[in-house]
Amino acid sequence: MKFWGYDQVYASTNFGKWVTDAEFDRLKFNDTKRSYMRESLGKFGGKDEPTDEIIGLNDHDLSCYIESLFEDGMTWKNRGSWEGKWNPKKPKWHLEHIIPLDAANTLEETKHLWHYTNLRPMWGIENLAKSNKHCKKELAAFLKKRKAAK
């Protein structure tokens, strides 16, 4: 069991709880995701946007969705950032945007690119090799599909 403190949400009450290792890893994933979302949406003035509405799933359903896409060897324990060099004994996976956030030119486009249908787990080495490369036709098609779904 690990202690999970809700610093940001319940700072005035110092609320926290004991969670299992698996719950801790998922809570950490969702906390990191929200932080990254605020940063990317903030570039266009939208850092206070509701994350569940943008992604299209609540935190629990998103983590279940991402877990359903895990490749062999991926677990919540080996999610992480790049550590400077590839270590085949300790590979890390990233939450990857199929069409990168750098493709967005507006807040609305950024919100669409955060939809769960544009997210997947990917090994860090592959994600970094892909970088922010994207096809403008794929971007246009994805945005058209997302706008039609609204």
C-alpha distance (Angstrom), angle and dihedral (degrees) to the residues before:
residue distance angle dihedral
M1 . . .
K2 3.79 . .
F3 3.77 131.3 .
W4 3.81 115.6 -114.4
G5 3.79 114.4 -165.7
Y6 3.77 119.9 -164.5
D7 3.80 96.1 -143.9
Q8 3.80 98.1 163.6
V9 3.78 100.8 38.6
Y10 3.79 101.6 37.5
A11 3.80 102.0 23.4
S12 3.82 93.0 135.2
T13 3.82 93.4 54.1
N14 3.83 98.9 35.7
F15 3.79 87.4 -133.7
G16 3.77 117.3 178.4
K17 3.78 140.0 147.6
W18 3.77 143.9 -155.0
V19 3.79 113.8 -106.6
T20 3.78 136.7 178.5
D21 3.80 119.3 -100.3
A22 3.82 90.4 -104.1
E23 3.82 92.6 50.7
F24 3.81 89.8 46.9
D25 3.82 91.9 53.7
R26 3.81 91.9 49.1
L27 3.81 92.8 46.5
K28 3.80 89.3 49.7
F29 3.83 90.2 49.1
N30 3.81 92.0 51.7
D31 3.81 92.8 44.8
T32 3.81 91.0 51.2
K33 3.81 91.1 46.3
R34 3.82 91.8 52.3
S35 3.79 90.9 48.9
Y36 3.80 92.3 50.3
M37 3.82 90.5 46.1
R38 3.81 92.5 52.6
E39 3.79 89.5 50.1
S40 3.82 95.3 49.4
L41 3.82 94.8 42.0
G42 3.80 90.2 44.4
K43 3.80 90.1 65.5
F44 3.81 85.4 71.8
G45 3.80 97.5 35.8
G46 3.82 96.9 -96.4
K47 3.79 104.4 109.6
D48 3.83 92.9 127.3
E49 3.81 95.8 55.0
P50 3.85 117.1 129.8
T51 3.82 105.5 -98.1
D52 3.82 98.6 -157.0
E53 3.81 91.6 54.5
I54 3.80 92.3 48.9
I55 3.81 95.3 47.3
G56 3.79 92.9 42.1
L57 3.83 94.1 -132.9
N58 3.79 134.9 70.6
D59 3.82 118.6 -114.1
H60 3.80 94.9 -93.7
D61 3.81 94.6 48.0
L62 3.81 91.8 45.5
S63 3.80 92.6 53.0
C64 3.84 89.7 47.6
Y65 3.82 89.6 49.6
I66 3.82 92.8 49.1
E67 3.81 90.9 45.8
S68 3.82 89.5 53.0
L69 3.82 87.4 60.1
F70 3.82 95.9 49.9
E71 3.79 115.8 130.3
D72 3.80 122.0 -142.6
G73 3.79 109.2 -63.2
M74 3.82 96.8 21.3
T75 3.79 116.3 124.8
W76 3.80 135.6 155.3
K77 3.80 87.0 -103.2
N78 3.81 94.9 62.7
R79 3.79 98.7 47.6
G80 3.74 109.7 117.3
S81 3.71 154.6 110.4
W82 3.75 131.8 -67.2
E83 3.80 112.7 -80.2
G84 3.78 98.8 -159.9
K85 3.81 97.7 -91.0
W86 3.77 137.9 35.5
N87 3.77 113.3 -97.6
P88 3.81 109.8 -167.8
K89 3.81 90.0 -165.3
K90 3.82 91.7 57.3
P91 3.80 107.7 28.6
K92 3.79 117.0 179.1
W93 3.77 128.5 -152.8
H94 3.79 127.9 -146.7
L95 3.78 134.1 -153.3
E96 3.77 98.1 -108.9
H97 3.79 129.3 -159.7
I98 3.80 107.7 -138.9
I99 3.79 88.1 -150.1
P100 3.82 103.4 33.9
L101 3.79 122.7 -119.7
D102 3.80 89.1 -121.9
A103 3.81 87.0 72.1
A104 3.81 91.0 67.8
N105 3.78 119.9 96.9
T106 3.81 99.0 178.8
L107 3.79 140.9 35.5
E108 3.80 90.2 -107.3
E109 3.82 92.3 53.6
T110 3.82 91.0 47.1
K111 3.80 90.4 52.2
H112 3.80 90.7 51.1
L113 3.82 91.0 50.3
W114 3.81 89.5 54.8
H115 3.82 91.1 59.2
Y116 3.80 111.3 119.5
T117 3.82 91.5 -116.3
N118 3.81 87.4 68.0
L119 3.82 94.4 50.5
R120 3.79 131.3 84.5
P121 3.79 139.6 150.1
M122 3.81 113.4 -99.8
W123 3.77 132.3 175.7
G124 3.79 108.7 -97.7
I125 3.80 94.9 -123.5
E126 3.83 90.8 54.9
N127 3.80 93.0 44.0
L128 3.79 92.5 51.9
A129 3.80 91.5 46.4
K130 3.80 89.7 52.3
S131 3.81 89.3 49.6
N132 3.81 112.9 170.1
K133 3.79 96.4 -36.9
H134 3.78 115.2 141.6
C135 3.77 142.5 156.2
K136 3.81 116.0 -114.2
K137 3.81 90.3 -144.4
E138 3.82 91.3 54.7
L139 3.80 89.7 48.6
A140 3.80 92.2 50.5
A141 3.82 91.8 47.3
F142 3.81 92.9 47.8
L143 3.82 92.9 48.3
K144 3.81 91.1 47.6
K145 3.82 90.5 50.9
R146 3.83 92.6 47.7
K147 3.82 93.0 48.0
A148 3.80 90.3 49.9
A149 3.82 90.4 50.9
K150 3.81 92.7 56.3
